[in-house]
Amino acid sequence: MNGSAFLDRLFAGTVVRGDAVRYVLPVPVDARRSLAAGWLVLALVSLAASGVLSVLLVLSRTPGVKDIFPLVDFFYVALVAHVDLSVLLWFLAFAGVLWSINSTPRAIALGWSALALALLGSALIAAAPFVGAGRPVMANYIPVLDEPVFLSGLGLFSTGMALAFARGLLAVPKVGARLDGAGALRFGLNTSLVSVGVALLAFGWSFWEVPRSLEAKGYYELVFWGGGHVLQFTWTLLMFVAWLWLAEEGGAPLPLKPRSAVLLFGIGLVSVFLTPVIYLAWEVGSVEHHRLLTWLMRFGGGLAILPFSLALVLGLARAGKAARGQGVLRAALLASLLLFGAGGVIGLMISGSNVKIPAHYHGSIVGVTLAFMGLTYHLLPRLGFSAASARWAVPQLWLYAGGQLLHVLGLMWSGGYGVQRKVAGAAQTLRSTEEVIAMGVMGLGGLIAVIGGTLFLVLAIGAVLRRPGARREPDLAA
């Protein structure tokens, strides 16, 4: 089969799109909807707490401001909690939303127990920078505060997610022999569930093997290295689900057969299944273990991204005029693709340990976040909350995306001059005017992104708190 024939098979744009092939999941109206709503509230609260800390982080690195505010000593403590709240907790809580929707009514009590533990753990993590003993450890993937309050919170949250994973296995729905769009989404969410299970296995395996006598940085780096890599695959799989759903509901359905979508989800899961093989073949902490996990993410993680991205571009290019509420979902889709793509391109340019590295993962992570933001707007009224205002949702998405793009480009520019990562204040040692300007762009973009992120929280949390049907202005309800 030549390349053209393969693309014709994969991107089957001439497929008749009826209800049977729509990439949409029905939201249940029983206790599963309440459980999904609870996970969404936890996701939004985690994001709100991270936003408070992000203001301190941006100010502590912005030229002209960083020397006025005495925030440098607090920078590392705030950075730890900010990263965990805005990535680990926000993403996994949103996974809880989708897993609850994509489930049977079985083991609902286990689901509520998982949510309760995750909520308590999140509260301790958010409080730790202010009531804990500090001691930040800037480990990759999951930085920690090496003190009891934070570690207790992380343990409780992890236990909650382990229970959510167990409930997901017990209540997994059938994809169906006749594969349709909903079945493809269910398969995608099932792959994300498996990915989290493998991540939990990797964390436990590393925890068992790594001696606690190591110094803190080395210990946590080794414990979280393997599972942290697997979680990156999880975020991507969840983003693929969000892309398909947003494109369908946004009036820009992807020219992708359900079986092709399932194939791409399966390809995205291949690297996850290779992780236990690496653990079996090489000891945790060995050079081979570290290197192979890095290569696995670098080369295996992108196998399914390009076909999904091409399908997304084609779907948006072929879309007609947006109907009511569709413009918001399209904006989220396009902004997500833009930021995720920027993060991927920057990742190819990384050399050394400088701020190009956070530029890469900020772009990729923000791409996932934008997809989740768009899906949040869509799901709010379907989970029993009010709909968010359509008047502000599109500007919010582009304000957040534009600010984050400036932030990422400023970091990339600074990285070209060798500005080091995970430092603040005078430790940045900005030596030239170009470095100061580059970091100034980073700071400006960060502040714009904070405004955009705050506006999202105002819209989303406002919709949660407002009585359904009370708002009369145009909204995002279908």
C-alpha positions as CSV (number, residue, x, y, z in Angstrom):
1,M,0.0,0.0,0.0
2,N,1.5,3.4,-1.0
3,G,1.5,6.5,1.2
4,S,-1.4,8.1,-0.6
5,A,-3.6,5.0,-0.2
6,F,-2.7,4.8,3.5
7,L,-3.8,8.4,4.1
8,D,-7.0,7.8,2.2
9,R,-7.7,4.8,4.5
10,L,-6.6,6.6,7.7
11,F,-8.3,10.0,7.0
12,A,-11.5,8.8,5.5
13,G,-13.0,12.2,4.9
14,T,-15.8,10.9,2.7
15,V,-17.3,8.7,5.4
16,V,-20.9,9.5,6.0
17,R,-21.1,10.9,9.6
18,G,-24.3,9.8,11.3
19,D,-25.1,9.5,15.0
20,A,-23.4,6.0,15.0
21,V,-19.9,7.5,14.3
22,R,-20.0,10.7,16.3
23,Y,-17.1,11.1,18.7
24,V,-19.4,11.9,21.7
25,L,-20.0,10.2,25.0
26,P,-23.4,10.4,26.7
27,V,-23.3,11.8,30.2
28,P,-25.1,9.4,32.6
29,V,-27.9,10.9,34.7
30,D,-27.4,8.7,37.8
31,A,-24.8,8.8,40.6
32,R,-22.0,8.6,38.0
33,R,-22.9,12.2,37.0
34,S,-22.6,13.4,40.6
35,L,-19.3,11.6,40.9
36,A,-18.0,13.2,37.7
37,A,-19.1,16.6,39.0
38,G,-17.2,16.0,42.2
39,W,-14.0,15.2,40.3
40,L,-14.5,18.4,38.2
41,V,-14.9,20.5,41.3
42,L,-11.6,19.0,42.7
43,A,-9.9,19.7,39.4
44,L,-11.0,23.4,39.4
45,V,-10.1,23.9,43.0
46,S,-6.6,22.4,42.4
47,L,-6.1,24.7,39.4
48,A,-7.3,27.7,41.5
49,A,-4.8,26.9,44.2
50,S,-2.0,26.6,41.7
51,G,-3.0,30.0,40.2
52,V,-2.4,31.7,43.5
53,L,1.1,30.3,43.6
54,S,1.8,31.1,40.0
55,V,1.5,34.8,40.7
56,L,4.4,34.5,43.2
57,L,6.4,32.5,40.7
58,V,6.1,34.9,37.8
59,L,6.9,37.9,40.0
60,S,10.0,36.1,41.4
61,R,11.5,35.8,37.9
62,T,10.4,39.0,36.2
63,P,13.2,41.6,35.7
64,G,12.5,44.9,37.6
65,V,10.0,43.2,39.9
66,K,12.0,40.2,41.2
67,D,14.4,42.5,43.2
68,I,11.5,44.4,44.9
69,F,9.6,41.4,46.3
70,P,11.4,39.2,48.8
71,L,10.1,36.0,47.1
72,V,13.3,34.2,46.2
73,D,13.5,32.0,49.3
74,F,9.8,31.1,48.8
75,F,10.3,30.5,45.0
76,Y,11.2,26.8,45.3
77,V,8.6,25.9,47.8
78,A,5.9,27.6,45.7
79,L,7.2,26.0,42.6
80,V,6.8,22.5,44.0
81,A,3.2,23.0,45.0
82,H,2.4,24.9,41.8
83,V,3.7,22.2,39.5
84,D,1.9,19.4,41.4
85,L,-1.4,21.3,41.6
86,S,-1.4,22.5,38.0
87,V,-0.3,19.3,36.4
88,L,-0.5,16.2,38.5
89,L,-3.7,17.0,40.5
90,W,-5.5,19.0,37.8
91,F,-4.9,16.3,35.1
92,L,-5.6,13.3,37.3
93,A,-8.8,14.9,38.7
94,F,-9.9,15.6,35.2
95,A,-9.2,12.0,34.3
96,G,-11.5,11.1,37.2
97,V,-14.2,13.2,35.5
98,L,-13.9,11.3,32.2
99,W,-13.5,7.9,33.8
100,S,-16.7,8.5,35.8
101,I,-18.6,9.4,32.7
102,N,-17.1,6.3,30.9
103,S,-18.2,3.7,33.5
104,T,-21.0,1.4,34.5
105,P,-22.9,2.0,37.8
106,R,-20.8,-0.6,39.6
107,A,-18.7,0.1,42.7
108,I,-19.9,3.7,43.0
109,A,-19.1,3.7,46.7
110,L,-15.4,3.0,45.8
111,G,-15.5,6.0,43.5
112,W,-16.7,8.3,46.3
113,S,-14.0,6.9,48.6
114,A,-11.4,7.6,45.9
115,L,-12.6,11.2,45.5
116,A,-12.7,11.8,49.3
117,L,-9.1,10.7,49.7
118,A,-7.9,12.7,46.7
119,L,-9.7,15.8,48.0
120,L,-8.0,15.5,51.5
121,G,-4.7,14.9,49.9
122,S,-5.1,17.9,47.6
123,A,-5.9,20.1,50.6
124,L,-2.7,19.1,52.4
125,I,-0.6,19.6,49.3
126,A,-2.0,23.1,48.8
127,A,-1.5,24.0,52.5
128,A,2.0,22.6,52.8
129,P,3.9,25.7,51.4
130,F,2.3,27.8,54.2
131,V,2.2,25.4,57.1
132,G,4.9,22.8,56.3
133,A,8.6,22.8,57.0
134,G,9.7,23.6,53.5
135,R,12.6,21.6,52.2
136,P,11.8,21.6,48.5
137,V,13.2,18.9,46.3
138,M,13.1,19.8,42.6
139,A,12.8,16.2,41.3
140,N,11.6,15.8,37.7
141,Y,7.9,15.0,37.1
142,I,6.8,15.2,40.7
143,P,8.8,17.7,42.8
144,V,8.2,17.4,46.5
145,L,8.5,19.2,49.8
146,D,10.4,16.6,51.9
147,E,8.4,17.1,55.0
148,P,5.3,15.4,56.6
149,V,2.4,17.7,55.6
150,F,3.2,17.6,51.9
151,L,4.2,13.9,51.8
152,S,1.0,12.9,53.7
153,G,-1.0,14.8,51.2
154,L,0.8,13.2,48.2
155,G,0.3,9.8,49.8
156,L,-3.5,10.4,50.3
157,F,-3.9,11.7,46.8
158,S,-2.0,8.7,45.3
159,T,-4.2,6.3,47.4
160,G,-7.3,8.1,46.1
161,M,-6.1,7.7,42.5
162,A,-5.3,4.0,43.1
163,L,-8.9,3.5,44.2
164,A,-10.1,5.4,41.2
165,F,-8.1,3.1,39.0
166,A,-9.5,0.1,40.8
167,R,-13.0,1.4,40.4
168,G,-12.3,2.1,36.7
169,L,-11.4,-1.6,36.2
170,L,-14.4,-2.8,38.0
171,A,-16.8,-0.5,36.1
172,V,-15.2,-0.5,32.7
173,P,-17.9,-0.4,30.0
174,K,-17.9,-2.5,26.9
175,V,-16.5,-0.9,23.8
176,G,-18.9,-3.0,21.6
177,A,-18.4,-5.3,18.7
178,R,-19.7,-2.7,16.3
179,L,-17.2,0.0,16.8
180,D,-18.6,3.6,16.5
181,G,-17.4,7.0,17.6
182,A,-18.5,6.6,21.2
183,G,-16.8,3.2,21.3
184,A,-13.5,4.8,20.1
185,L,-13.7,7.4,22.8
186,R,-14.4,4.6,25.4
187,F,-11.4,2.7,24.1
188,G,-9.2,5.9,24.4
189,L,-10.3,6.4,28.0
190,N,-9.6,2.8,28.7
191,T,-6.1,3.2,27.4
192,S,-5.6,6.2,29.7
193,L,-6.8,4.0,32.6
194,V,-4.3,1.3,31.8
195,S,-1.6,3.9,31.5
196,V,-2.3,5.2,35.0
197,G,-2.2,1.6,36.3
198,V,1.2,1.1,34.7
199,A,2.4,4.4,36.2
200,L,1.3,3.3,39.7
201,L,3.1,0.0,39.1
202,A,6.3,1.9,38.1
203,F,6.1,4.2,41.2
204,G,5.6,1.2,43.5
205,W,8.4,-0.8,41.9
206,S,10.8,2.2,42.1
207,F,9.8,2.9,45.7
208,W,10.5,-0.8,46.6
209,E,13.9,-0.8,45.0
210,V,15.4,2.6,45.7
211,P,17.2,2.8,49.1
212,R,15.9,5.5,51.4
213,S,19.5,6.2,52.5
214,L,20.1,8.2,49.3
215,E,20.1,12.0,49.6
216,A,16.7,13.5,49.0
217,K,17.3,14.8,45.4
218,G,18.6,11.5,44.1
219,Y,16.0,9.4,46.0
220,Y,12.9,11.2,44.7
221,E,14.4,11.6,41.2
222,L,14.7,7.8,41.0
223,V,11.4,7.0,42.6
224,F,9.4,9.2,40.3
225,W,11.4,8.8,37.1
226,G,9.7,5.7,35.6
227,G,6.1,6.5,36.6
228,G,6.6,10.1,35.7
229,H,7.4,9.1,32.1
230,V,4.4,6.9,31.9
231,L,2.1,9.8,33.1
232,Q,3.3,11.8,30.1
233,F,1.7,9.2,27.9
234,T,-1.4,9.3,30.0
235,W,-1.8,13.1,29.4
236,T,-1.4,12.7,25.7
237,L,-4.0,9.9,25.5
238,L,-6.5,12.0,27.5
239,M,-5.8,14.9,25.2
240,F,-6.6,12.8,22.1
241,V,-9.9,11.9,23.7
242,A,-10.6,15.6,24.3
243,W,-9.6,16.5,20.7
244,L,-12.0,14.1,19.2
245,W,-14.8,15.2,21.5
246,L,-14.2,18.9,21.0
247,A,-13.9,18.6,17.2
248,E,-17.2,16.7,17.0
249,E,-19.2,19.0,19.2
250,G,-17.4,22.0,17.7
251,G,-18.7,21.3,14.2
252,A,-15.3,20.3,12.9
253,P,-15.4,16.5,13.0
254,L,-12.0,14.9,12.3
255,P,-11.9,12.9,9.1
256,L,-10.9,9.8,11.0
257,K,-12.6,6.4,11.1
258,P,-13.3,5.0,14.5
259,R,-11.1,2.0,13.8
260,S,-8.3,4.3,12.8
261,A,-8.7,6.3,16.0
262,V,-8.6,3.0,18.0
263,L,-5.4,2.1,16.1
264,L,-3.8,5.4,17.0
265,F,-4.8,5.0,20.7
266,G,-3.2,1.6,20.6
267,I,0.0,2.9,19.2
268,G,0.0,5.5,21.9
269,L,-0.2,2.7,24.5
270,V,2.6,0.6,23.1
271,S,5.3,2.7,24.9
272,V,3.4,2.3,28.1
273,F,3.5,-1.5,27.9
274,L,7.3,-1.4,27.2
275,T,7.9,0.3,30.6
276,P,7.6,-3.0,32.7
277,V,10.0,-4.6,30.3
278,I,12.6,-2.0,31.1
279,Y,12.0,-2.5,34.8
280,L,12.5,-6.3,34.4
281,A,15.6,-6.0,32.3
282,W,17.5,-3.3,34.2
283,E,17.7,-2.2,37.9
284,V,16.2,1.1,38.9
285,G,19.0,3.7,39.0
286,S,21.1,2.0,36.3
287,V,22.3,4.1,33.4
288,E,20.4,1.8,31.0
289,H,17.1,2.1,32.9
290,H,17.4,5.9,32.9
291,R,18.4,6.2,29.3
292,L,15.8,3.8,27.9
293,L,12.9,5.4,29.7
294,T,14.1,8.8,28.2
295,W,14.3,7.3,24.7
296,L,10.9,5.7,25.1
297,M,9.3,9.0,25.8
298,R,11.3,10.9,23.1
299,F,10.6,8.5,20.3
300,G,7.6,6.4,21.3
301,G,5.5,9.2,22.7
302,G,5.1,11.0,19.4
303,L,4.1,8.1,17.1
304,A,0.4,8.8,17.3
305,I,0.6,12.6,17.7
306,L,1.3,13.5,14.1
307,P,-1.7,11.6,12.6
308,F,-4.0,13.0,15.2
309,S,-2.7,16.5,14.6
310,L,-3.0,16.2,10.8
311,A,-6.6,15.0,11.2
312,L,-7.3,17.9,13.5
313,V,-5.9,20.4,11.0
314,L,-8.0,18.8,8.2
315,G,-11.2,18.9,10.4
316,L,-10.8,22.5,11.3
317,A,-10.0,23.5,7.7
318,R,-13.1,21.8,6.4
319,A,-15.4,23.1,9.1
320,G,-18.3,25.3,8.1
321,K,-19.6,28.3,10.0
322,A,-19.7,27.7,13.7
323,A,-23.1,27.4,15.3
324,R,-24.0,28.6,18.7
325,G,-21.4,27.5,21.3
326,Q,-19.2,25.8,18.7
327,G,-16.8,28.7,18.4
328,V,-15.6,28.2,22.0
329,L,-14.9,24.5,21.4
330,R,-13.0,25.3,18.1
331,A,-11.0,27.9,19.8
332,A,-10.0,25.5,22.6
333,L,-9.1,22.9,19.9
334,L,-7.0,25.2,17.8
335,A,-5.2,26.8,20.8
336,S,-4.5,23.3,22.2
337,L,-2.9,22.2,18.9
338,L,-0.9,25.4,18.7
339,L,0.6,25.2,22.2
340,F,1.2,21.4,22.1
341,G,2.9,21.7,18.7
342,A,5.1,24.6,20.0
343,G,6.1,22.4,22.9
344,G,7.0,19.5,20.6
345,V,9.1,21.7,18.3
346,I,11.0,23.3,21.2
347,G,11.7,19.8,22.6
348,L,13.7,19.0,19.5
349,M,15.9,22.0,20.2
350,I,16.9,21.2,23.8
351,S,20.5,21.0,24.5
352,G,21.9,21.2,28.1
353,S,20.1,22.1,31.2
354,N,18.5,25.5,30.6
355,V,15.1,27.1,30.4
356,K,14.4,25.5,27.0
357,I,13.4,22.5,29.0
358,P,10.5,24.2,30.9
359,A,9.7,26.0,27.6
360,H,9.2,22.5,26.1
361,Y,7.0,21.0,28.8
362,H,5.1,24.3,29.4
363,G,4.0,24.2,25.8
364,S,3.0,20.6,25.9
365,I,1.3,20.7,29.2
366,V,-0.6,23.9,28.4
367,G,-1.8,22.2,25.2
368,V,-3.4,19.5,27.3
369,T,-4.8,22.1,29.7
370,L,-6.4,24.0,26.9
371,A,-8.1,20.9,25.6
372,F,-9.4,20.2,29.2
373,M,-10.6,23.8,29.5
374,G,-12.6,23.5,26.3
375,L,-14.1,20.2,27.4
376,T,-14.9,21.7,30.9
377,Y,-17.0,24.4,29.1
378,H,-18.8,21.7,27.2
379,L,-19.4,19.4,30.2
380,L,-20.5,22.0,32.9
381,P,-24.2,22.1,32.0
382,R,-24.2,18.4,31.3
383,L,-23.0,17.7,34.8
384,G,-25.8,19.7,36.4
385,F,-24.1,23.0,36.7
386,S,-24.9,26.3,34.9
387,A,-23.3,27.0,31.5
388,A,-20.4,29.4,31.3
389,S,-20.8,32.7,29.4
390,A,-20.0,32.4,25.7
391,R,-19.2,36.1,25.7
392,W,-16.0,35.6,27.7
393,A,-15.0,32.0,27.0
394,V,-13.4,32.6,23.6
395,P,-11.4,35.7,24.8
396,Q,-10.4,33.7,27.9
397,L,-9.0,30.8,25.8
398,W,-6.9,33.1,23.5
399,L,-5.8,35.3,26.4
400,Y,-4.5,32.2,28.2
401,A,-3.0,30.6,25.1
402,G,-1.4,33.8,23.9
403,G,0.1,34.6,27.3
404,Q,1.5,31.0,27.6
405,L,2.9,31.2,24.1
406,L,4.8,34.4,25.0
407,H,5.9,32.8,28.2
408,V,7.2,29.7,26.3
409,L,8.9,31.8,23.6
410,G,10.6,34.0,26.3
411,L,11.9,30.9,28.0
412,M,13.1,29.5,24.7
413,W,14.9,32.8,23.8
414,S,16.5,32.9,27.2
415,G,17.6,29.3,27.0
416,G,19.5,30.2,23.8
417,Y,21.6,32.4,26.1
418,G,22.1,29.6,28.7
419,V,19.8,31.0,31.4
420,Q,19.4,28.1,33.9
421,R,16.2,26.4,34.9
422,K,14.7,26.3,38.4
423,V,16.4,29.5,39.6
424,A,15.1,32.9,40.5
425,G,16.1,36.3,41.6
426,A,19.9,37.1,41.5
427,A,20.6,33.4,40.9
428,Q,19.4,33.9,37.3
429,T,22.6,35.9,36.6
430,L,21.2,37.7,33.6
431,R,24.3,39.1,31.9
432,S,23.1,40.9,28.8
433,T,20.3,43.2,27.6
434,E,19.0,40.4,25.4
435,E,18.7,38.0,28.4
436,V,16.8,40.7,30.3
437,I,14.5,41.3,27.4
438,A,13.9,37.6,26.9
439,M,13.1,37.0,30.5
440,G,10.9,40.1,30.4
441,V,8.9,38.6,27.6
442,M,8.6,35.4,29.7
443,G,7.3,37.5,32.6
444,L,4.9,39.4,30.5
445,G,3.5,36.3,28.9
446,G,3.3,34.7,32.3
447,L,1.2,37.5,33.7
448,I,-1.1,37.5,30.7
449,A,-1.5,33.8,31.1
450,V,-2.3,34.2,34.8
451,I,-5.1,36.7,33.8
452,G,-6.4,34.2,31.3
453,G,-6.2,31.3,33.8
454,T,-8.0,33.4,36.4
455,L,-10.7,34.3,34.0
456,F,-11.2,30.6,33.2
457,L,-11.6,29.9,37.0
458,V,-14.0,32.8,37.4
459,L,-16.2,31.5,34.5
460,A,-16.0,27.8,35.5
461,I,-16.3,28.1,39.2
462,G,-19.0,30.8,38.7
463,A,-20.9,28.3,36.6
464,V,-20.5,25.7,39.4
465,L,-21.8,28.0,42.1
466,R,-24.6,29.7,40.1
467,R,-28.0,28.1,40.1
468,P,-28.7,26.4,36.7
469,G,-30.9,28.5,34.4
470,A,-30.3,31.7,36.4
471,R,-28.3,33.4,33.8
472,R,-30.1,34.9,30.8
473,E,-27.2,36.0,28.6
474,P,-25.9,33.8,25.8
475,D,-24.1,30.7,27.2
476,L,-22.5,27.5,26.0
477,A,-25.4,25.2,26.7
478,A,-26.5,23.2,23.7
